[in-house]
Every structure is written in C-alpha cells, then in structure tokens.
C-alpha cells in the first residue's frame, strides 16, 4: 500500500495543455449531438455546422429565412445554451470545454454591437477622456473587444472579477 495521497482532479478547471484538433472535433461532435437533440425536443429547425477556430470548437446553428430558430438567437439565450452545451461536452469527454455556440448569426450581430461600443468609447477618449470603461461582458466578448481596440490603435485591459469583469480602453 502506498503512502502517496493523490489530489482529486477538478474537472471544471481548464486544461493546461491546448486541446488537439481531434479533441476539438470530438467536442464539436458531442456539442452538435446535444444541440440537435435540443432542437428536436423544442421543435425548432436548424442546420448545424462544426468548425475549429482559434483553438476552440465552433458550433453554428443556421436556418433558412422565416425559420423559427430566431427565438434562440438572443444573446442571453445563446449564452445560456452555450453553457449547457459546454457542460454536456464536459460530462461526455471529462474535459473542460471552451466551445463557442452561434445561433442564427448571433455572434456576428454581437460583434457589430461591440464594435459600436468600442467606437463610442474611443470617441470619448478622442474628446479628452483619459479612459473609457465598457460594461461587464464574457471573456469571449472581452477578447473580441480587445481585438477591435487594438485594430483602432488603442490599448485595452480587463478589470474586475467574475460578473463585474469589464474592459477599460486607453490611448495606445
């Protein structure tokens, strides 16, 4: 009998190593199965596309014009369904998932909204403000903001903890 005490593994902690393309494809497949079952239960129409982007599985639900999928494309609904899907993937694979879920182009629409927020904040700075703080948002949204801010030649940093974590923009 060994005297070594093994620490339990916290499956909610992100893995330190980057997932392989095969692992990301598996995440996408598990997520697609989960979403497909959800759509069937909710009697919603949608096609599912799986991709790997920037080290994450990316699952998109698309539909033709007039589809009833738009009921799921509101940002809060997409965020909640994304978290449920991540939990389903984690349950199946045993690994933390950072997958991104897009429903009906919601991510592209949110990107456009964030770009308007950044442009407004930059206008405040150009009018003399030392900095401009954006409202709290998810880590994914903050990453999108950081990218837009950088493209505009300004600097951004995340501040706060948990639900209060937000981005502050300053001159570059």
Order of alpha helices (4+ residues) and beta strands (2+ residues): alpha-beta-beta-alpha-beta-alpha-beta-alpha-beta-beta
